[in-house]
């Protein structure tokens, strides 16, 4: 799958979803490179006030915590939110 295809699929899913759980479901329905599509879509949607942040706890708590695991993702999320507040 080409990068532009992943971005187009991610933006399509974001435009149709009203929550992060719905967004993840829509990304998986596309098939193909769903992890890349979901990563782009969730990153794009996570700062939106129109998208409910309802990711199930099991998805967060079940993440491994290696060098690029849960703590790393939490730190990236905090940086993104700080940047979004500046824009």
Buried (B, 14 or more C-beta within 10 A) or exposed (E): EEEEBBBBBBBBBBEEBEBBBBBBEBBEEBEEBBEBBBBBBBBBBBBBEEBBEEBEEEEEEEBEEEEEEBEEEEEEBEEEEEEEEEE
